[in-house]
Amino acid sequence: MPSKHYPWIALSNTTLGMLLATVNSSIVIISLPAIFRGIHLNPLEPGNVSYLLWILMGYMLVSAVLVVTLGRLGDMFGRVRMYNLGFAVFTVGTIVLALDPLHGGAGAVWLIGWRVFEGIGGAMLMANSAAILTDAFPADRRGMAMGVNQVAGIAGTFLGLVAGGLLSEVNWRLVFFASAPIGIAGTIWAYRSLNETATRAVGAKIDWLGNATFAVGLTALLAGITYGIQPYGGHDMGWTNPWVLGGIIGGAAVLAAFCVIETKVAQPMFHLGLFRIRAFAAGNLAGLLAAISRGGMQFMLIIWLQGIWLPLHGYDFEDTPLWAGIYLLPLTCGFLVAGPISGHLSDRYGARAFASGGLVLSALAFGGLLVIPTDFGYGTFALLIFLNGIGSGLFAAPNTTAIMNSVPADQRGVASGMRATFMNAGMVLSIGVFFSLMIAGLSNTLPRTLTRGLTEHGVPAGPAAQVGDLPPVGTLFAAFLGYNPIQNLLAPFGVLGRLAPDDLNTLTGRSYFPNLISEPFHHGLVIVFSMAIAMSLVAALVSLLRGRRYVHDDDVRDEPALQNASPGAA
């Protein structure tokens, strides 16, 4: 029997695992410029954009795709066993990433491949941590435990921004090496201290067809949506690209086939009957919508800070990635303040009020970000993102606890995996959704604004028009990576050396591009944050529909209990 201290051992180790997994999902966002300089590759050249997307997205994509499968394997073969293996796989991946011996495209492929390998380890950690905690803690204390664990997970995505900026200032390899000693210590600690406290599924078989169709369908769908932001055939975006359409339509069709398969096989990977439990279905849908809006906010705030606000306040473009992470710390503080408190209170009062109230607060914070000027006063901005963090913290822990409380004990691993899939898929979808909305907003105003501004400062009409006609995604990625956008846009046309010194200094200075793009960017921001408000409010309504606090009978192990779970009992 585990000791009375075992729940706290499980909480501390799984929290470390979640923090490590989520920090590394975002750590490359800020450090990408240093990484690409280190492997001698320009990510903004047309043939290299795919390297950029896959280094950025590979980890999150594989995490989204594999967590359900790995959660089910945890139910079958031991959640602690899968979790411990995940720590080891993750640690090996991060060490090999830091040792990349190649340059150029080959160096990028090395990083992409091993980021995917590292992501498999991260998926093992994310898929099984909530299930291990649900096994270790009684129902009346799970909210507090989930609060600590989930806040560590969500805060990790923002702490990764700061860590990536700080480490890449020293050496890009430290972005990966820094996780190695923590991973080694965590792996040893997990193997020595965690115990299997749940009964494994006896005689269970792997649903190969279900696993394959789920992985192929979700990968094709998410990859298609991500590639939709790339220009294609003279269009600013790639939504008419046959490969993009094939990925989205084909992926959706394969996922539909997965749903049919899961109703036919004797031992499915995922019991679709779980979605008849209202708390499970509503919690996951609300989690998906919240993850999309939160991920979109993260990327938009980074571009806002790096492309406009920080240069206007005296920061060189190459320094903006680090400082963007630092100036976003109030968001993380909001998570840290609200998460454990709401988790603890939800143990007593249930999830609805905290989860729905948090989402409404997040929507109000988005509204505040809409009305402040692009060159804002930082105090107001910090307060608004702090409130957004509070809202996300209020939502995350009660929502996760309600989901995990609602399922039978022998389905906790796969249920935890499905919850993580919705969260990770939401982060991936946010890039396609919000970048597309921002590009659509910029396309209406940026070309003529950019062309007019360049010609006013001595750029010949031909190159100025060509730069103005470039898809806005190039400008966004330049700002996102901390490059000097105007210098990067004009360099291929060979006109920089022919400009008068005053015009050159003006165009490539800190204030020209931010002032030029402020109005078009705000136009796009209105579209993006309006969508985020709508998603948050819909998620709040869905969260309200979860019903009163509901805890599934933990002693139930048999299949009929799953089939007979009342949809209204949640």
C-alpha distance (Angstrom), angle and dihedral (degrees) to the residues before:
residue distance angle dihedral
M1 . . .
P2 3.80 . .
S3 3.79 115.6 .
K4 3.80 122.4 -105.5
H5 3.79 87.4 -103.7
Y6 3.80 93.3 55.8
P7 3.85 95.9 94.5
W8 3.81 89.7 58.9
I9 3.80 91.6 47.2
A10 3.81 88.9 51.5
L11 3.81 91.4 47.0
S12 3.79 94.7 49.8
N13 3.81 94.7 46.7
T14 3.81 97.0 43.7
T15 3.80 90.1 46.0
L16 3.80 89.5 54.3
G17 3.80 89.4 48.4
M18 3.81 93.4 49.6
L19 3.80 91.5 46.3
L20 3.80 91.9 50.6
A21 3.82 92.8 46.5
T22 3.80 95.7 48.9
V23 3.81 96.6 39.9
N24 3.79 87.3 57.3
S25 3.80 92.3 48.6
S26 3.82 89.2 65.6
I27 3.81 104.5 22.4
V28 3.81 93.2 93.8
I29 3.83 93.6 53.4
I30 3.79 94.0 78.5
S31 3.81 95.9 29.5
L32 3.83 97.4 51.4
P33 3.84 94.5 101.9
A34 3.82 91.3 54.1
I35 3.82 91.5 44.5
F36 3.80 92.7 52.0
R37 3.79 91.5 46.0
G38 3.79 88.3 50.6
I39 3.81 93.5 55.1
H40 3.85 92.1 38.6
L41 3.80 97.3 -118.4
N42 3.81 130.2 134.2
P43 3.81 104.2 -141.7
L44 3.81 94.2 -165.1
E45 3.79 95.8 62.9
P46 3.82 107.6 107.8
G47 3.80 95.1 -112.7
N48 3.80 93.0 49.5
V49 3.81 101.4 53.8
S50 3.81 91.0 93.2
Y51 3.81 90.0 57.3
L52 3.81 87.9 53.2
L53 3.80 93.4 50.4
W54 3.81 95.5 46.1
I55 3.80 95.8 46.5
L56 3.79 86.8 49.7
M57 3.81 97.4 41.2
G58 3.83 107.7 25.3
Y59 3.81 95.3 86.2
M60 3.81 94.3 46.5
L61 3.80 93.0 43.6
V62 3.81 95.9 53.0
S63 3.81 89.9 43.9
A64 3.80 90.7 54.0
V65 3.81 93.4 47.0
L66 3.82 101.2 44.6
V67 3.80 106.1 38.1
V68 3.82 95.0 86.7
T69 3.81 92.7 49.5
L70 3.80 92.0 45.8
G71 3.79 91.4 46.5
R72 3.81 90.1 52.9
L73 3.81 90.3 48.5
G74 3.80 86.6 53.0
D75 3.81 89.9 55.5
M76 3.82 89.3 50.0
F77 3.79 103.9 40.1
G78 3.80 104.8 18.4
R79 3.79 131.2 -65.1
V80 3.78 93.6 -133.5
R81 3.81 90.5 49.4
M82 3.81 91.8 53.6
Y83 3.81 92.1 42.8
N84 3.82 92.8 51.0
L85 3.80 91.3 47.8
G86 3.80 88.0 50.7
F87 3.80 91.3 56.5
A88 3.81 90.1 51.7
V89 3.84 94.6 46.0
F90 3.79 91.5 47.4
T91 3.81 92.0 50.3
V92 3.80 93.7 49.9
G93 3.80 89.8 48.8
T94 3.79 95.4 51.8
I95 3.83 92.3 48.8
V96 3.81 93.5 50.2
L97 3.82 91.1 46.6
A98 3.79 90.5 57.4
L99 3.82 90.7 51.1
D100 3.84 95.2 58.0
P101 3.84 102.5 152.3
L102 3.82 97.0 -174.8
H103 3.81 136.5 84.2
G104 3.79 137.0 -151.0
G105 3.78 119.0 9.1
A106 3.81 92.5 -16.4
G107 3.81 90.2 55.4
A108 3.80 90.0 50.3
V109 3.82 91.8 50.2
W110 3.84 89.2 51.3
L111 3.80 89.8 53.3
I112 3.81 93.3 45.9
G113 3.82 93.3 49.5
W114 3.77 95.2 47.8
R115 3.82 92.5 42.0
V116 3.79 86.3 58.2
F117 3.85 89.4 49.2
E118 3.81 90.1 48.3
G119 3.80 88.5 48.1
I120 3.82 90.2 57.5
G121 3.79 88.3 58.5
G122 3.79 91.1 46.0
A123 3.80 89.9 50.6
M124 3.82 90.5 53.4
L125 3.80 89.4 53.5
M126 3.80 94.8 46.3
A127 3.80 94.6 43.1
N128 3.79 96.1 54.5
S129 3.82 107.5 28.3
A130 3.82 96.4 81.6
A131 3.82 90.9 44.7
I132 3.84 91.7 51.1
L133 3.81 90.0 51.2
T134 3.80 92.3 46.9
D135 3.80 88.6 53.3
A136 3.81 93.2 46.3
F137 3.82 101.1 46.0
P138 3.82 128.9 57.5
A139 3.80 116.1 -118.7
D140 3.81 94.0 -102.2
R141 3.84 92.2 59.7
R142 3.80 102.6 35.5
G143 3.80 94.4 93.2
M144 3.79 92.2 61.6
A145 3.82 91.4 46.6
M146 3.79 92.7 47.0
G147 3.79 89.1 46.7
V148 3.78 92.5 59.1
N149 3.81 92.7 41.4
Q150 3.80 97.3 46.0
V151 3.79 94.7 43.4
A152 3.79 88.4 53.3
G153 3.80 88.5 50.8
I154 3.80 97.5 48.2
A155 3.80 94.7 37.5
G156 3.79 88.0 50.8
T157 3.80 91.1 66.3
F158 3.80 89.4 59.9
L159 3.80 97.3 36.8
G160 3.80 85.7 55.8
L161 3.79 88.9 63.7
V162 3.81 92.0 57.9
A163 3.79 94.0 40.6
G164 3.81 91.8 50.3
G165 3.78 91.7 49.7
L166 3.79 94.8 48.3
L167 3.80 96.7 43.9
S168 3.80 95.6 44.6
E169 3.79 89.3 55.0
V170 3.82 86.7 67.0
N171 3.82 101.9 34.9
W172 3.78 132.1 -30.0
R173 3.82 92.4 -129.8
L174 3.82 89.6 63.5
V175 3.81 87.7 67.3
F176 3.81 85.7 73.7
F177 3.81 102.4 23.5
A178 3.82 92.6 57.2
S179 3.80 91.3 68.1
A180 3.81 93.6 51.5
P181 3.84 100.6 80.6
I182 3.81 90.9 43.7
G183 3.80 89.8 48.5
I184 3.81 92.9 48.9
A185 3.80 92.8 48.1
G186 3.81 92.0 44.6
T187 3.81 92.2 49.3
I188 3.81 93.2 51.3
W189 3.80 91.6 44.5
A190 3.82 92.3 49.0
Y191 3.80 93.9 50.1
R192 3.82 91.5 47.5
S193 3.81 100.9 42.3
L194 3.83 112.7 27.1
N195 3.81 120.0 87.9
E196 3.79 133.0 -166.5
T197 3.82 104.9 -110.0
A198 3.81 98.2 166.4
T199 3.80 129.0 77.6
R200 3.80 111.5 -111.6
A201 3.78 121.2 -127.9
V202 3.82 103.7 -93.9
G203 3.80 116.7 -136.8
A204 3.81 92.2 1.2
K205 3.79 118.5 160.8
I206 3.79 129.7 -153.7
D207 3.79 114.0 -104.8
W208 3.80 96.1 -136.5
L209 3.80 96.4 176.2
G210 3.79 93.0 47.9
N211 3.80 92.4 47.8
A212 3.80 92.2 48.6
T213 3.80 96.6 47.7
F214 3.80 92.6 45.9
A215 3.81 93.0 49.7
V216 3.82 95.1 44.6
G217 3.80 94.8 43.5
L218 3.80 97.0 46.9
T219 3.82 93.0 42.9
A220 3.82 92.3 51.2
L221 3.81 92.6 45.9
L222 3.81 96.8 48.0
A223 3.82 93.8 41.1
G224 3.80 90.8 49.6
I225 3.80 92.2 51.6
T226 3.81 91.5 46.9
Y227 3.81 93.0 50.5
G228 3.79 89.1 49.4
I229 3.81 89.7 82.5
Q230 3.82 92.4 62.1
P231 3.83 117.9 94.3
Y232 3.79 116.9 -105.0
G233 3.83 134.8 -177.4
G234 3.79 96.8 -11.9
H235 3.82 93.1 -45.8
D236 3.81 124.2 119.2
M237 3.82 89.8 -125.8
G238 3.77 137.4 29.1
W239 3.79 102.7 -120.4
T240 3.83 90.3 118.4
N241 3.82 92.5 50.9
P242 3.84 108.2 117.7
W243 3.81 90.3 -139.7
V244 3.81 91.2 53.2
L245 3.80 92.3 47.0
G246 3.80 90.5 44.6
G247 3.79 91.6 51.5
I248 3.80 94.0 48.9
I249 3.81 98.0 41.6
G250 3.79 94.9 36.6
G251 3.80 92.5 45.0
A252 3.80 91.4 50.9
A253 3.82 90.1 48.9
V254 3.81 92.6 50.6
L255 3.82 90.5 48.5
A256 3.80 88.7 51.6
A257 3.81 88.2 51.8
F258 3.83 88.2 50.2
C259 3.82 89.9 56.6
V260 3.80 90.8 52.0
I261 3.81 92.4 46.5
E262 3.80 92.1 51.3
T263 3.81 90.4 58.1
K264 3.82 92.3 51.9
V265 3.81 106.5 44.4
A266 3.80 121.6 85.3
Q267 3.81 95.4 -129.9
P268 3.81 108.4 25.4
M269 3.78 123.4 -164.3
F270 3.80 88.7 -126.2
H271 3.79 127.8 21.0
L272 3.80 104.6 -132.9
G273 3.78 85.9 -162.3
L274 3.81 87.3 78.4
F275 3.80 87.4 75.2
R276 3.81 88.0 64.1
I277 3.81 86.4 69.1
R278 3.78 101.9 89.6
A279 3.81 96.5 -149.1
F280 3.81 90.7 52.4
A281 3.82 96.5 46.6
A282 3.81 96.2 42.5
G283 3.79 93.2 43.9
N284 3.80 93.4 52.3
L285 3.80 94.9 45.7
A286 3.80 91.1 48.7
G287 3.81 89.1 47.1
L288 3.81 91.7 52.5
L289 3.81 93.6 50.8
A290 3.81 91.9 44.8
A291 3.82 91.4 49.8
I292 3.81 92.4 51.0
S293 3.81 92.7 50.5
R294 3.83 92.8 43.4
G295 3.81 93.4 48.6
G296 3.79 92.2 47.6
M297 3.79 90.7 50.2
Q298 3.80 90.9 51.6
F299 3.81 93.7 55.3
M300 3.80 95.0 41.0
L301 3.80 93.1 50.1
I302 3.81 90.7 49.7
I303 3.82 91.6 52.7
W304 3.81 91.1 44.1
L305 3.79 92.1 52.8
Q306 3.80 98.2 39.2
G307 3.79 99.0 39.6
I308 3.80 101.1 38.5
W309 3.78 122.4 2.0
L310 3.80 103.5 43.5
P311 3.84 96.2 45.9
L312 3.81 89.5 48.2
H313 3.80 88.0 54.5
G314 3.79 95.7 53.2
Y315 3.82 104.2 -88.2
D316 3.81 119.7 135.1
F317 3.79 113.6 -121.5
E318 3.81 92.8 -115.8
D319 3.84 90.0 55.6
T320 3.79 95.7 49.7
P321 3.85 98.5 86.7
L322 3.80 92.4 62.3
W323 3.79 94.7 44.1
A324 3.79 92.9 45.5
G325 3.81 88.2 60.9
I326 3.80 91.3 48.2
Y327 3.81 94.5 48.1
L328 3.82 89.8 51.1
L329 3.83 92.7 58.8
P330 3.86 93.4 102.3
L331 3.80 86.7 66.5
T332 3.80 90.7 57.2
C333 3.82 91.1 44.8
G334 3.80 89.0 56.3
F335 3.81 90.1 55.9
L336 3.79 92.1 47.9
V337 3.80 93.1 50.4
A338 3.79 99.4 45.6
G339 3.81 105.4 33.0
P340 3.81 103.7 69.9
I341 3.83 92.5 37.8
S342 3.80 94.3 51.7
G343 3.80 90.7 44.0
H344 3.81 91.1 53.5
L345 3.82 94.0 46.1
S346 3.80 92.7 46.5
D347 3.81 88.6 61.3
R348 3.79 86.8 66.9
Y349 3.80 104.7 30.0
G350 3.81 104.9 26.0
A351 3.79 131.4 -114.3
R352 3.80 105.9 -82.9
A353 3.79 102.1 82.2
F354 3.80 95.4 43.2
A355 3.81 97.4 41.5
S356 3.80 96.3 44.7
G357 3.80 93.0 39.5
G358 3.80 90.6 51.3
L359 3.80 91.8 52.1
V360 3.81 91.6 50.0
L361 3.82 89.7 50.3
S362 3.82 89.4 51.0
A363 3.81 90.0 51.4
L364 3.82 90.5 51.4
A365 3.81 90.0 50.2
F366 3.82 89.6 51.6
G367 3.81 87.8 52.1
G368 3.80 90.0 52.5
L369 3.81 91.1 51.4
L370 3.80 88.2 52.9
V371 3.81 95.2 57.9
I372 3.82 100.9 43.2
P373 3.83 115.8 91.5
T374 3.80 120.3 -102.4
D375 3.82 88.4 -112.9
F376 3.80 92.7 52.5
G377 3.76 133.2 174.3
Y378 3.79 105.3 -101.5
G379 3.82 95.3 -134.3
T380 3.80 91.6 62.2
F381 3.81 92.1 43.9
A382 3.81 92.3 48.7
L383 3.82 91.2 50.4
L384 3.80 92.3 50.2
I385 3.80 95.4 49.7
F386 3.82 89.8 43.5
L387 3.82 88.7 55.6
N388 3.79 89.5 47.2
G389 3.80 88.5 53.0
I390 3.80 90.1 48.8
G391 3.80 89.2 52.2
S392 3.79 93.1 49.4
G393 3.80 90.9 46.7
L394 3.80 91.7 50.5
F395 3.81 89.3 52.8
A396 3.81 104.6 40.8
A397 3.81 105.4 60.7
P398 3.84 99.5 40.3
N399 3.81 90.5 45.0
T400 3.81 93.1 51.4
T401 3.80 92.2 45.1
A402 3.81 91.9 50.2
I403 3.81 91.1 50.4
M404 3.80 94.3 48.8
N405 3.82 94.1 43.1
S406 3.79 91.1 54.4
V407 3.82 99.6 60.9
P408 3.82 132.4 75.4
A409 3.79 115.6 -96.5
D410 3.81 93.5 -112.9
Q411 3.81 90.9 55.8
R412 3.81 98.5 49.6
G413 3.79 95.9 102.2
V414 3.79 95.6 52.6
A415 3.82 90.9 40.1
S416 3.80 90.1 52.8
G417 3.80 88.3 48.9
M418 3.80 92.6 51.0
R419 3.81 90.4 49.2
A420 3.80 89.9 51.1
T421 3.82 90.5 46.6
F422 3.79 91.4 56.6
M423 3.81 90.9 47.6
N424 3.82 95.6 46.3
A425 3.80 93.9 41.1
G426 3.79 87.8 52.1
M427 3.80 90.2 56.3
V428 3.81 91.0 50.2
L429 3.81 92.9 44.9
S430 3.80 90.6 50.0
I431 3.80 90.6 66.3
G432 3.79 93.1 54.0
V433 3.79 95.0 40.1
F434 3.80 101.4 42.9
F435 3.79 98.2 36.0
S436 3.81 88.1 51.0
L437 3.80 91.2 50.6
M438 3.80 91.8 47.4
I439 3.82 92.5 47.1
A440 3.81 89.9 49.5
G441 3.81 89.9 51.5
L442 3.81 93.7 47.1
S443 3.81 93.0 46.1
N444 3.80 90.8 67.4
T445 3.80 96.4 56.6
L446 3.81 113.4 8.2
P447 3.87 100.7 75.0
R448 3.80 97.0 58.7
T449 3.82 92.9 37.3
L450 3.82 91.2 52.0
T451 3.83 95.1 43.7
R452 3.80 93.1 48.7
G453 3.79 93.2 46.9
L454 3.81 93.9 50.1
T455 3.81 95.3 48.4
E456 3.81 90.2 49.9
H457 3.80 88.1 61.6
G458 3.77 100.5 48.7
V459 3.81 103.6 -86.1
P460 3.83 108.3 140.7
A461 3.79 114.6 -106.9
G462 3.81 94.3 -114.4
P463 3.83 98.3 55.0
A464 3.81 90.7 37.8
A465 3.81 90.8 55.5
Q466 3.81 91.4 45.7
V467 3.80 91.5 51.4
G468 3.80 89.9 47.1
D469 3.80 90.2 52.4
L470 3.82 93.8 52.2
P471 3.82 113.3 112.0
P472 3.83 110.6 -93.0
V473 3.81 90.3 -125.7
G474 3.82 88.9 79.4
T475 3.80 91.0 55.8
L476 3.80 91.5 46.7
F477 3.80 93.5 49.7
A478 3.81 91.3 47.2
A479 3.81 90.3 54.4
F480 3.81 90.7 41.3
L481 3.82 91.8 54.3
G482 3.80 95.8 45.8
Y483 3.81 95.4 -111.4
N484 3.80 123.1 142.9
P485 3.83 97.3 -99.2
I486 3.83 100.2 -156.0
Q487 3.79 92.9 43.9
N488 3.80 90.0 48.3
L489 3.82 93.0 48.2
L490 3.81 95.9 47.2
A491 3.82 98.9 40.8
P492 3.85 96.4 83.2
F493 3.84 90.9 54.9
G494 3.82 94.9 56.9
V495 3.80 94.7 -133.0
L496 3.81 100.3 119.0
G497 3.80 93.2 83.6
R498 3.82 91.7 51.5
L499 3.79 97.1 54.0
A500 3.79 123.9 101.1
P501 3.83 110.8 -100.6
D502 3.81 92.6 -114.4
D503 3.80 92.4 50.6
L504 3.81 91.6 45.9
N505 3.80 92.5 50.0
T506 3.79 90.9 47.6
L507 3.80 95.7 48.3
T508 3.80 95.1 46.2
G509 3.81 96.3 37.0
R510 3.78 127.0 107.6
S511 3.79 98.7 -99.6
Y512 3.81 106.8 40.3
F513 3.82 100.1 72.8
P514 3.84 95.3 40.2
N515 3.82 91.4 51.4
L516 3.79 91.0 44.4
I517 3.80 95.8 51.3
S518 3.81 100.0 35.4
E519 3.81 96.7 92.4
P520 3.84 96.9 42.1
F521 3.81 90.4 43.6
H522 3.79 92.5 51.6
H523 3.80 89.4 49.8
G524 3.81 88.6 55.7
L525 3.79 91.8 42.5
V526 3.81 90.9 57.7
I527 3.81 89.0 57.5
V528 3.80 94.1 44.8
F529 3.80 98.9 46.2
S530 3.81 92.4 41.4
M531 3.78 87.0 59.3
A532 3.82 90.0 46.7
I533 3.82 90.0 52.4
A534 3.79 91.1 50.0
M535 3.81 92.2 48.8
S536 3.80 92.3 48.4
L537 3.80 93.0 50.1
V538 3.80 93.2 46.8
A539 3.81 88.6 48.7
A540 3.83 89.3 51.1
L541 3.81 90.3 52.8
V542 3.82 91.7 47.6
S543 3.79 89.1 48.9
L544 3.80 90.7 54.2
L545 3.79 89.2 55.5
R546 3.82 92.6 61.4
G547 3.82 90.2 92.7
R548 3.78 129.8 -138.9
R549 3.79 122.8 -29.3
Y550 3.79 109.1 -62.9
V551 3.82 129.6 -174.1
H552 3.80 118.8 -173.8
D553 3.77 116.5 -130.1
D554 3.82 101.7 -93.1
D555 3.80 91.9 -155.3
V556 3.79 93.1 62.3
R557 3.80 111.7 103.8
D558 3.77 104.5 154.5
E559 3.75 128.7 100.5
P560 3.84 97.3 -121.3
A561 3.80 89.9 63.2
L562 3.79 88.9 62.1
Q563 3.77 92.1 49.3
N564 3.81 93.5 46.7
A565 3.80 98.2 46.6
S566 3.78 104.4 130.1
P567 3.81 114.4 -118.6
G568 3.77 89.2 -145.6
A569 3.74 96.3 47.2
A570 3.76 93.5 83.2
